[in-house]
Amino acid sequence: MALQDQPAYLIKMRAKPGLGDKLFALATEGMEKSGSSDRFIIAREDADPDVLWNMEVFRSHEAKDAYENSPLADELRDEIIALLAEPPLRIEVHPYSALPADPA
């Protein structure tokens, strides 16, 4: 599947004060366990270490749907929501370009 056809999310989450490290560890563990994404970036805001940004690119629409309807997603969602100071921001996107480029 071409990169521009892969579904993706841009997600912002703000942890309750002092829970940023736990949020980052849980989000990273979840991304590694899910197996539904072939690339992701989890970034920490310099100005606020409790704010996480995640760009997640799913392998396919089927992989996205399978993850979203999995027991792992339910488990992670509940654990992550408990750490948040405010509702997460999640924007559905499709990548336009990325480096390194996938081999042709």
All heavy atoms as an XYZ file, in Angstrom:
812
protein
N       0.853     -1.179      0.000
C       0.000      0.000      0.000
C       0.895      1.237      0.000
O       1.835      1.332      0.790
C      -0.906     -0.025      1.234
C      -1.753      1.218      1.411
S      -2.932      1.125      2.774
C      -4.271      0.294      1.973
N       0.621      2.156     -0.888
C       1.395      3.396     -0.960
C       1.213      4.201      0.320
O       0.139      4.202      0.935
C       0.939      4.218     -2.163
N       2.260      4.885      0.735
C       2.230      5.680      1.964
C       1.030      6.623      2.000
O       0.336      6.726      3.013
C       3.528      6.479      2.102
C       3.612      7.394      3.318
C       3.637      6.590      4.615
C       4.825      8.299      3.228
N       0.739      7.294      0.894
C      -0.353      8.266      0.873
C      -1.731      7.623      1.018
O      -2.700      8.316      1.293
C      -0.283      9.123     -0.391
C       0.908     10.053     -0.381
C       0.972     10.928     -1.607
O       0.231     10.748     -2.565
N       1.880     11.889     -1.587
N      -1.809      6.302      0.865
C      -3.076      5.595      1.030
C      -3.258      5.016      2.430
O      -4.324      4.497      2.755
C      -3.178      4.454      0.009
C      -3.232      4.972     -1.414
O      -3.815      6.048     -1.642
O      -2.663      4.304     -2.300
N      -2.208      5.070      3.243
C      -2.267      4.484      4.580
C      -2.971      5.429      5.553
O      -2.658      6.618      5.616
C      -0.857      4.178      5.093
C      -0.183      3.060      4.333
C       1.204      2.816      4.832
O       2.165      3.174      4.168
N       1.327      2.200      6.010
N      -3.927      4.904      6.336
C      -4.595      5.741      7.324
C      -3.644      6.047      8.479
O      -2.755      5.247      8.793
C      -5.771      4.887      7.790
C      -5.331      3.483      7.559
C      -4.435      3.531      6.345
N      -3.828      7.209      9.089
C      -2.945      7.619     10.184
C      -3.713      8.499     11.168
O      -4.801      8.990     10.865
C      -1.742      8.378      9.621
N      -3.111      8.670     12.328
C      -3.626      9.580     13.347
C      -2.534     10.532     13.769
O      -1.367     10.151     13.865
C      -4.039      8.828     14.617
C      -5.291      8.040     14.557
C      -5.323      6.744     15.045
C      -6.472      8.582     14.066
C      -6.486      5.998     15.024
C      -7.635      7.843     14.041
C      -7.641      6.553     14.528
O      -8.793      5.815     14.509
N      -2.915     11.733     14.084
C      -2.089     12.678     14.810
C      -2.796     12.847     16.149
O      -3.980     13.215     16.186
C      -1.982     14.011     14.067
C      -1.134     15.080     14.730
C       0.299     14.594     14.904
C      -1.161     16.350     13.904
N      -2.114     12.501     17.243
C      -2.735     12.468     18.563
C      -1.944     13.346     19.522
O      -0.711     13.300     19.549
C      -2.769     11.022     19.108
C      -3.560     10.114     18.166
C      -3.340     10.982     20.524
C      -3.422      8.638     18.475
N      -2.680     14.131     20.316
C      -2.072     14.916     21.398
C      -2.734     14.488     22.702
O      -3.956     14.424     22.795
C      -2.301     16.418     21.194
C      -1.739     17.259     22.333
C      -2.096     18.726     22.159
C      -1.561     19.539     23.319
N      -1.998     20.947     23.233
N      -1.878     14.170     23.687
C      -2.385     13.806     25.009
C      -1.592     14.559     26.070
O      -0.362     14.658     25.971
C      -2.267     12.299     25.243
C      -3.158     11.474     24.335
S      -3.105      9.705     24.690
C      -1.612      9.231     23.832
N      -2.306     15.067     27.065
C      -1.661     15.744     28.188
C      -1.903     14.915     29.443
O      -3.034     14.702     29.864
C      -2.227     17.147     28.402
C      -1.568     17.915     29.549
C      -2.221     19.277     29.790
N      -2.306     20.064     28.572
C      -1.311     20.800     28.055
N      -0.153     20.845     28.672
N      -1.497     21.481     26.947
N      -0.801     14.438     30.041
C      -0.895     13.650     31.261
C      -1.178     14.554     32.457
O      -0.865     15.759     32.437
C       0.415     12.897     31.501
N      -1.756     13.965     33.464
C      -1.883     14.668     34.740
C      -0.476     15.009     35.210
O       0.487     14.297     34.882
C      -2.592     13.786     35.763
C      -4.046     13.512     35.410
C      -4.666     12.502     36.365
C      -6.090     12.183     35.925
N      -6.656     11.040     36.658
N      -0.304     16.103     35.969
C       1.042     16.501     36.401
C       1.811     15.337     37.034
O       1.294     14.608     37.874
C       0.764     17.605     37.424
C      -0.551     18.180     36.997
C      -1.342     17.013     36.462
N       3.036     15.164     36.543
C       3.911     14.131     37.067
C       3.705     12.743     36.490
O       4.466     11.823     36.797
N       2.696     12.559     35.633
C       2.429     11.235     35.065
C       2.887     11.106     33.609
O       2.584     10.123     32.943
C       0.942     10.894     35.179
C       0.407     10.733     36.604
C      -1.084     10.410     36.588
C       1.182      9.656     37.350
N       3.627     12.097     33.137
C       4.103     12.070     31.754
C       4.946     10.853     31.426
O       4.740     10.209     30.399
N       5.891     10.508     32.297
C       6.750      9.351     32.024
C       5.922      8.075     31.896
O       6.177      7.256     31.008
C       7.795      9.180     33.128
C       8.885     10.246     33.076
O       9.048     10.892     32.016
O       9.571     10.415     34.093
N       4.944      7.919     32.744
C       4.092      6.729     32.687
C       3.286      6.706     31.389
O       3.153      5.662     30.741
C       3.166      6.699     33.900
C       2.430      5.406     34.063
C       1.738      5.318     35.411
C       1.078      3.966     35.552
N       0.462      3.762     36.846
N       2.750      7.865     30.977
C       2.002      7.955     29.723
C       2.891      7.596     28.539
O       2.491      6.816     27.667
C       1.419      9.362     29.544
C       0.720      9.625     28.212
C      -0.495      8.721     28.039
C       0.324     11.103     28.111
N       4.094      8.137     28.486
C       5.001      7.867     27.372
C       5.379      6.387     27.310
O       5.412      5.793     26.234
C       6.253      8.744     27.464
C       6.044     10.118     26.923
C       5.395     11.085     27.677
C       6.469     10.453     25.655
C       5.179     12.355     27.176
C       6.259     11.730     25.138
C       5.613     12.678     25.903
N       5.642      5.786     28.466
C       6.001      4.362     28.507
C       4.832      3.500     28.042
O       5.011      2.578     27.239
C       6.436      3.966     29.914
N       3.635      3.803     28.516
C       2.456      3.021     28.138
C       2.139      3.177     26.652
O       1.842      2.195     25.966
C       1.272      3.453     28.991
C      -0.013      2.646     28.851
C       0.212      1.180     29.182
C      -1.085      3.226     29.762
N       2.216      4.398     26.141
C       1.941      4.631     24.717
C       2.959      3.903     23.838
O       2.594      3.284     22.838
C       1.943      6.124     24.418
N       4.221      3.948     24.211
C       5.266      3.268     23.440
C       5.059      1.758     23.474
O       5.129      1.083     22.441
C       6.656      3.636     23.980
O       6.815      5.057     23.883
C       7.756      2.940     23.194
N       4.789      1.222     24.658
C       4.538     -0.217     24.797
C       3.346     -0.644     23.943
O       3.395     -1.665     23.256
C       4.268     -0.542     26.265
C       3.960     -1.988     26.530
C       3.603     -2.239     27.995
O       4.030     -1.460     28.864
O       2.887     -3.222     28.250
N       2.292      0.156     23.951
C       1.113     -0.159     23.154
C       1.400     -0.164     21.666
O       0.940     -1.048     20.938
N       2.182      0.810     21.213
C       2.518      0.870     19.784
C       3.319     -0.366     19.379
O       3.102     -0.939     18.318
C       3.318      2.128     19.472
C       2.551      3.426     19.670
S       1.115      3.586     18.607
C       1.860      3.478     17.013
N       4.248     -0.778     20.240
C       5.076     -1.941     19.928
C       4.252     -3.227     19.937
O       4.467     -4.112     19.120
C       6.244     -2.020     20.905
C       7.228     -0.880     20.705
C       8.263     -0.756     21.814
O       8.120     -1.415     22.873
O       9.211      0.022     21.629
N       3.309     -3.353     20.853
C       2.496     -4.561     20.963
C       1.460     -4.680     19.854
O       1.126     -5.785     19.436
C       1.741     -4.578     22.299
C       2.542     -4.998     23.471
C       1.625     -5.040     24.698
C       2.331     -5.482     25.932
N       1.410     -5.491     27.097
N       0.932     -3.568     19.389
C      -0.220     -3.624     18.477
C       0.108     -4.272     17.144
O      -0.720     -4.982     16.581
C      -0.810     -2.234     18.248
O      -0.082     -1.524     17.275
N       1.281     -4.013     16.605
C       1.656     -4.579     15.319
C       0.846     -4.055     14.145
O       0.943     -4.573     13.043
N       0.039     -3.024     14.362
C      -0.830     -2.514     13.297
C      -0.218     -1.347     12.527
O      -0.724     -0.972     11.487
C      -2.178     -2.086     13.881
O      -1.986     -1.052     14.824
N       0.861     -0.800     13.057
C       1.489      0.364     12.437
C       2.872      0.007     11.944
O       3.602     -0.734     12.606
C       1.607      1.506     13.456
O       0.336      1.871     13.920
N       3.235      0.547     10.783
C       4.583      0.289     10.320
C       5.509      1.478     10.563
O       6.700      1.379     10.331
C       4.613     -0.146      8.857
C       4.010      0.847      7.907
O       3.604      1.938      8.329
O       3.949      0.520      6.714
N       4.945      2.568     11.067
C       5.790      3.668     11.509
C       5.003      4.548     12.468
O       3.807      4.715     12.325
C       6.374      4.467     10.355
C       5.388      5.248      9.532
C       6.061      6.046      8.425
N       6.287      5.164      7.300
C       7.258      5.315      6.408
N       8.064      6.311      6.477
N       7.394      4.461      5.421
N       5.717      5.047     13.444
C       5.120      5.986     14.384
C       6.222      6.835     14.994
O       7.383      6.426     15.027
C       4.314      5.268     15.483
C       5.130      4.461     16.453
C       5.616      5.020     17.626
C       5.392      3.131     16.201
C       6.357      4.259     18.521
C       6.123      2.359     17.093
C       6.607      2.932     18.259
N       5.846      8.002     15.438
C       6.748      8.886     16.174
C       5.994      9.350     17.404
O       4.878      9.867     17.294
C       7.173     10.112     15.339
C       7.976      9.683     14.122
C       7.956     11.101     16.205
C       8.297     10.813     13.167
N       6.586      9.141     18.560
C       6.052      9.684     19.800
C       7.023     10.768     20.227
O       8.220     10.516     20.363
C       5.904      8.596     20.883
C       4.839      7.584     20.456
C       5.560      9.227     22.232
C       4.636      6.439     21.409
N       6.515     11.985     20.401
C       7.355     13.128     20.740
C       6.859     13.783     22.026
O       5.666     13.791     22.315
C       7.337     14.147     19.599
N       7.808     14.360     22.762
C       7.507     15.059     24.009
C       7.716     16.547     23.780
O       8.722     16.961     23.216
C       8.441     14.551     25.101
C       8.273     15.223     26.418
C       9.089     14.538     27.510
N       8.148     13.876     28.394
C       8.417     12.793     29.087
N       9.589     12.204     29.010
N       7.497     12.282     29.886
N       6.735     17.344     24.198
C       6.866     18.802     24.079
C       7.993     19.299     24.967
O       8.078     18.926     26.138
C       5.563     19.501     24.500
C       4.621     19.719     23.371
C       3.475     20.654     23.708
O       3.599     21.519     24.599
O       2.434     20.512     23.050
N       8.840     20.156     24.418
C       9.922     20.746     25.209
C       9.379     21.621     26.337
O       9.908     21.612     27.444
C      10.845     21.590     24.325
C      11.684     20.740     23.380
O      11.783     19.512     23.597
O      12.227     21.314     22.417
N       8.335     22.380     26.058
C       7.798     23.329     27.034
C       6.950     22.663     28.115
O       6.731     23.256     29.173
C       6.976     24.406     26.328
N       6.478     21.443     27.870
C       5.623     20.752     28.843
C       5.865     19.255     28.733
O       5.326     18.592     27.848
C       4.144     21.071     28.598
C       3.226     20.506     29.663
O       3.666     19.611     30.430
O       2.071     20.927     29.724
N       6.677     18.684     29.622
C       7.037     17.268     29.523
C       5.881     16.296     29.762
O       6.051     15.095     29.605
C       8.131     17.095     30.585
C       7.915     18.204     31.545
C       7.338     19.348     30.748
N       4.715     16.799     30.124
C       3.555     15.933     30.293
C       2.702     15.865     29.032
O       1.658     15.207     29.025
C       2.703     16.397     31.484
C       3.387     16.113     32.815
O       4.101     15.098     32.923
O       3.208     16.909     33.749
N       3.140     16.528     27.932
C       2.384     16.512     26.676
C       3.060     15.583     25.669
O       4.238     15.723     25.361
C       2.224     17.927     26.080
C       1.558     17.865     24.705
C       1.408     18.806     27.016
N       2.264     14.629     25.186
C       2.706     13.641     24.211
C       2.044     13.936     22.870
O       0.847     14.216     22.812
C       2.293     12.244     24.706
C       2.543     11.051     23.794
C       2.809      9.817     24.650
C       1.403     10.779     22.839
N       2.823     13.871     21.806
C       2.321     13.936     20.427
C       2.686     12.613     19.774
O       3.809     12.131     19.926
C       2.965     15.083     19.654
C       2.460     16.427     20.039
C       2.986     17.246     21.000
C       1.341     17.121     19.492
N       2.251     18.410     21.080
C       1.240     18.351     20.166
C       0.408     16.809     18.502
C       0.247     19.274     19.876
C      -0.580     17.727     18.208
C      -0.648     18.955     18.887
N       1.750     12.021     19.059
C       2.000     10.760     18.374
C       1.487     10.851     16.941
O       0.349     11.226     16.711
C       1.298      9.607     19.108
C       1.519      8.254     18.455
O       2.449      8.060     17.699
N       0.652      7.312     18.752
N       2.345     10.503     16.001
C       1.953     10.347     14.604
C       2.043      8.868     14.325
O       3.126      8.277     14.372
C       2.875     11.125     13.671
C       2.600     10.885     12.211
S       1.005     11.489     11.710
C       1.342     11.991     10.057
N       0.902      8.237     14.113
C       0.816      6.791     13.922
C       0.300      6.502     12.523
O      -0.752      6.995     12.134
C      -0.140      6.214     14.964
C      -0.402      4.750     14.833
C      -1.312      4.223     15.927
O      -1.890      5.021     16.686
O      -1.456      2.998     16.004
N       1.046      5.705     11.773
C       0.666      5.343     10.409
C       0.371      3.847     10.390
O       1.247      3.023     10.668
C       1.783      5.681      9.398
C       1.354      5.306      7.987
C       2.155      7.157      9.484
N      -0.855      3.498     10.067
C      -1.271      2.096     10.037
C      -0.855      1.445      8.722
O      -0.786      2.105      7.687
C      -2.788      1.987     10.206
C      -3.259      2.399     11.574
C      -3.646      3.703     11.818
C      -3.301      1.485     12.616
C      -4.075      4.094     13.082
C      -3.728      1.867     13.874
C      -4.112      3.176     14.110
N      -0.636      0.142      8.759
C      -0.249     -0.605      7.554
C      -1.340     -0.573      6.500
O      -1.065     -0.582      5.312
C       0.060     -2.049      7.925
C       1.359     -2.226      8.637
C       1.720     -3.718      8.742
N       3.065     -3.820      9.259
C       3.352     -3.914     10.541
N       2.401     -3.936     11.431
N       4.600     -3.985     10.934
N      -2.595     -0.582      6.953
C      -3.729     -0.625      6.029
C      -4.993     -0.242      6.793
O      -4.985     -0.151      8.026
C      -3.901     -2.040      5.461
O      -4.254     -2.943      6.506
N      -6.071     -0.055      6.060
C      -7.365      0.219      6.700
C      -7.798     -0.989      7.535
O      -8.353     -0.834      8.623
C      -8.432      0.557      5.650
C      -8.191      1.875      4.993
N      -8.517      3.069      5.578
C      -7.623      2.177      3.798
C      -8.181      4.063      4.778
N      -7.622      3.543      3.689
N      -7.513     -2.192      7.039
C      -7.870     -3.409      7.767
C      -7.088     -3.517      9.074
O      -7.654     -3.915     10.106
C      -7.620     -4.648      6.892
C      -8.515     -4.745      5.677
C      -8.076     -3.857      4.495
O      -6.925     -3.366      4.486
O      -8.903     -3.645      3.600
N      -5.800     -3.173      9.039
C      -4.975     -3.218     10.262
C      -5.473     -2.202     11.285
O      -5.526     -2.487     12.479
C      -3.509     -2.960      9.922
N      -5.870     -1.027     10.809
C      -6.415      0.008     11.690
C      -7.701     -0.477     12.342
O      -7.870     -0.387     13.564
C      -6.658      1.301     10.912
C      -7.295      2.420     11.702
C      -7.497      3.638     10.784
C      -8.340      4.697     11.407
N      -9.779      4.383     11.363
N      -8.610     -1.021     11.539
C      -9.884     -1.517     12.061
C      -9.672     -2.665     13.041
O     -10.325     -2.731     14.089
C     -10.795     -1.972     10.928
C     -11.278     -0.817     10.065
O     -11.199      0.348     10.511
O     -11.739     -1.083      8.936
N      -8.769     -3.577     12.709
C      -8.501     -4.723     13.593
C      -7.962     -4.246     14.935
O      -8.378     -4.734     15.991
C      -7.514     -5.684     12.933
N      -7.044     -3.272     14.916
C      -6.513     -2.748     16.179
C      -7.596     -2.041     16.984
O      -7.742     -2.278     18.182
C      -5.341     -1.795     15.941
C      -4.993     -1.059     17.210
C      -4.385     -1.733     18.270
C      -5.335      0.270     17.385
C      -4.119     -1.087     19.465
C      -5.080      0.920     18.578
C      -4.461      0.238     19.614
O      -4.215      0.870     20.801
N      -8.362     -1.181     16.328
C      -9.369     -0.396     17.037
C     -10.443     -1.267     17.683
O     -11.075     -0.852     18.648
C     -10.009      0.626     16.096
C      -9.066      1.745     15.747
C      -9.640      2.734     14.756
O     -10.625      2.406     14.066
O      -9.081      3.842     14.661
N     -10.644     -2.465     17.173
C     -11.650     -3.379     17.715
C     -11.037     -4.519     18.532
O     -11.714     -5.512     18.801
C     -12.504     -3.945     16.573
C     -13.303     -2.848     15.901
O     -14.088     -2.172     16.540
N     -13.063     -2.655     14.613
N      -9.796     -4.360     18.941
C      -9.094     -5.422     19.666
C      -9.176     -5.225     21.182
O      -9.362     -4.109     21.670
C      -7.615     -5.438     19.256
O      -6.946     -4.302     19.790
N      -9.019     -6.303     21.932
C      -8.959     -6.193     23.392
C      -7.794     -5.313     23.850
O      -7.913     -4.595     24.841
C      -8.768     -7.640     23.860
C      -9.278     -8.488     22.744
C      -9.012     -7.699     21.493
N      -6.675     -5.344     23.125
C      -5.525     -4.501     23.484
C      -5.899     -3.028     23.422
O      -5.549     -2.256     24.315
C      -4.334     -4.791     22.566
C      -3.098     -3.904     22.778
C      -2.529     -4.084     24.179
C      -2.051     -4.205     21.714
N      -6.609     -2.615     22.391
C      -7.016     -1.212     22.263
C      -7.904     -0.807     23.434
O      -7.745      0.281     23.998
C      -7.737     -0.974     20.939
N      -8.836     -1.669     23.808
C      -9.714     -1.363     24.950
C      -8.908     -1.230     26.232
O      -9.112     -0.311     27.018
C     -10.776     -2.452     25.123
C     -11.802     -2.453     23.995
O     -11.965     -1.403     23.326
O     -12.429     -3.492     23.782
N      -7.984     -2.144     26.436
C      -7.153     -2.124     27.645
C      -6.299     -0.861     27.692
O      -6.271     -0.163     28.709
C      -6.258     -3.366     27.651
C      -5.262     -3.423     28.783
C      -4.307     -4.605     28.628
O      -4.740     -5.671     28.154
O      -3.133     -4.446     28.985
N      -5.615     -0.565     26.596
C      -4.752      0.614     26.555
C      -5.554      1.902     26.708
O      -5.131      2.822     27.413
C      -3.959      0.660     25.244
C      -2.884     -0.399     25.080
C      -2.353     -0.379     23.658
C      -1.765     -0.180     26.082
N      -6.694      1.964     26.053
C      -7.533      3.161     26.116
C      -7.896      3.476     27.561
O      -7.746      4.602     28.021
C      -8.783      2.960     25.257
C      -9.598      4.203     25.053
C     -10.782      3.951     24.113
N     -10.364      3.427     22.812
C     -10.619      2.199     22.355
N     -11.303      1.337     23.074
N     -10.200      1.828     21.166
N      -8.348      2.464     28.300
C      -8.739      2.677     29.692
C      -7.549      3.113     30.546
O      -7.665      4.030     31.362
C      -9.354      1.405     30.276
C     -10.712      1.073     29.662
O     -11.315      1.960     29.021
O     -11.157     -0.074     29.818
N      -6.396      2.457     30.364
C      -5.201      2.813     31.135
C      -4.722      4.221     30.805
O      -4.354      4.983     31.694
C      -4.076      1.813     30.877
C      -4.317      0.446     31.485
C      -3.121     -0.463     31.292
O      -2.038     -0.153     31.821
O      -3.290     -1.484     30.602
N      -4.723      4.561     29.526
C      -4.252      5.879     29.110
C      -5.208      6.975     29.572
O      -4.773      7.995     30.112
C      -4.016      5.922     27.585
C      -2.749      5.116     27.257
C      -3.915      7.347     27.069
C      -2.482      4.922     25.783
N      -6.499      6.777     29.392
C      -7.485      7.789     29.795
C      -7.336      8.122     31.282
O      -7.462      9.275     31.692
C      -8.923      7.333     29.466
C      -9.134      7.254     27.951
C      -9.971      8.235     30.115
C      -9.043      8.553     27.199
N      -7.024      7.118     32.110
C      -6.856      7.332     33.544
C      -5.671      8.245     33.860
O      -5.639      8.873     34.922
C      -6.697      5.999     34.262
N      -4.714      8.354     32.938
C      -3.528      9.184     33.156
C      -3.698     10.619     32.662
O      -2.865     11.477     32.961
C      -2.320      8.581     32.432
C      -1.891      7.179     32.847
C      -0.781      6.691     31.930
C      -1.440      7.177     34.300
N      -4.758     10.893     31.902
C      -4.875     12.179     31.213
C      -5.528     13.272     32.048
O      -6.485     13.020     32.789
C      -5.653     12.000     29.910
C      -5.037     11.048     28.891
C      -5.869     11.036     27.619
C      -3.587     11.393     28.601
N      -5.023     14.485     31.847
C      -5.562     15.669     32.517
C      -6.728     16.267     31.740
O      -7.493     17.060     32.282
C      -4.456     16.718     32.677
N      -6.846     15.898     30.462
C      -7.901     16.425     29.595
C      -8.153     15.415     28.490
O      -7.317     14.533     28.265
C      -7.487     17.776     29.004
C      -6.221     17.700     28.182
C      -5.632     19.058     27.832
O      -5.645     19.953     28.681
O      -5.141     19.194     26.695
N      -9.275     15.510     27.792
C      -9.524     14.570     26.693
C      -8.437     14.663     25.617
O      -7.915     15.756     25.349
C     -10.876     15.025     26.131
C     -11.522     15.775     27.240
C     -10.397     16.429     28.002
N      -8.078     13.543     25.020
C      -7.064     13.578     23.962
C      -7.612     14.222     22.697
O      -8.815     14.242     22.469
C      -6.764     12.098     23.719
C      -7.994     11.376     24.162
C      -8.585     12.195     25.271
N      -6.708     14.742     21.897
C      -7.034     15.276     20.572
C      -6.560     14.235     19.571
O      -5.396     13.830     19.592
C      -6.303     16.601     20.345
C      -6.350     17.169     18.937
C      -7.774     17.585     18.579
C      -5.392     18.338     18.814
N      -7.447     13.765     18.713
C      -7.090     12.769     17.703
C      -7.632     13.222     16.371
O      -8.839     13.397     16.206
C      -7.638     11.401     18.072
C      -7.190     10.312     17.110
C      -7.599      8.959     17.572
N      -8.998      8.738     17.225
C      -9.618      7.583     17.361
N      -8.993      6.552     17.871
N     -10.873      7.457     17.019
N      -6.735     13.396     15.413
C      -7.093     13.859     14.079
C      -6.732     12.758     13.083
O      -5.590     12.290     13.057
C      -6.339     15.156     13.724
C      -6.626     16.236     14.768
C      -6.703     15.626     12.321
C      -5.692     17.426     14.693
N      -7.708     12.340     12.285
C      -7.438     11.344     11.247
C      -6.770     12.046     10.067
O      -7.245     13.094      9.606
C      -8.735     10.667     10.817
C      -9.327      9.809     11.917
C     -10.488      8.955     11.457
O     -10.548      8.604     10.260
O     -11.327      8.642     12.315
N      -5.666     11.468      9.600
C      -4.889     12.044      8.506
C      -4.392     10.927      7.595
O      -4.537      9.742      7.911
C      -3.679     12.869      9.040
C      -4.134     14.030      9.900
C      -2.713     11.996      9.822
N      -3.818     11.304      6.476
C      -3.068     10.401      5.614
C      -1.714     11.055      5.368
O      -1.654     12.253      5.071
C      -3.784     10.173      4.276
C      -4.881      9.182      4.366
N      -6.125      9.491      4.876
C      -4.929      7.872      4.016
C      -6.879      8.414      4.834
N      -6.193      7.429      4.316
N      -0.625     10.307      5.491
C       0.693     10.884      5.239
C       0.807     11.351      3.796
O       0.214     10.766      2.901
C       1.657      9.730      5.499
C       0.870      8.679      6.189
C      -0.573      8.901      5.850
N       1.596     12.365      3.611
C       1.877     12.841      2.266
C       3.272     12.380      1.836
O       3.457     11.891      0.732
C       1.745     14.366      2.198
C       1.971     14.878      0.808
C       0.945     14.816     -0.139
C       3.197     15.394      0.417
C       1.143     15.258     -1.432
C       3.400     15.851     -0.868
C       2.384     15.776     -1.796
O       2.568     16.203     -3.070
N       4.254     12.559      2.726
C       5.608     12.100      2.425
C       6.332     11.824      3.741
O       5.925     12.305      4.795
C       6.371     13.149      1.609
O       6.473     14.363      2.319
N       7.393     11.030      3.650
C       8.178     10.692      4.834
C       9.575     10.251      4.402
O       9.752      9.731      3.303
C       7.501      9.585      5.621
N      10.526     10.466      5.259
C      11.870      9.931      5.074
C      12.179      9.059      6.276
O      11.745      9.373      7.383
C      12.902     11.063      4.986
C      12.936     11.820      3.661
C      13.940     12.958      3.728
C      13.288     10.885      2.511
N      12.895      7.992      6.144
C      13.372      7.485      4.862
C      12.225      6.982      4.011
O      11.223      6.512      4.535
C      14.324      6.355      5.246
C      13.877      5.925      6.598
C      13.261      7.116      7.253
N      12.395      7.108      2.719
C      11.358      6.650      1.781
C      11.350      5.131      1.766
O      12.367      4.479      1.952
C      11.662      7.188      0.385
N      10.169      4.559      1.568
C      10.057      3.111      1.445
C      10.698      2.683      0.123
O      10.576      3.380     -0.881
C       8.593      2.682      1.476
C       7.961      2.895      2.846
O       8.672      2.794      3.852
O       6.753      3.158      2.892
N      11.351      1.520      0.115
C      11.917      1.057     -1.152
C      10.801      0.767     -2.171
O       9.724      0.354     -1.796
C      12.640     -0.241     -0.778
C      12.359     -0.507      0.657
C      11.578      0.632      1.219
N      11.095      1.037     -3.404
C      10.105      0.830     -4.468
C       9.932     -0.618     -4.824
O      10.694     -1.452     -4.549
C      10.485      1.629     -5.699
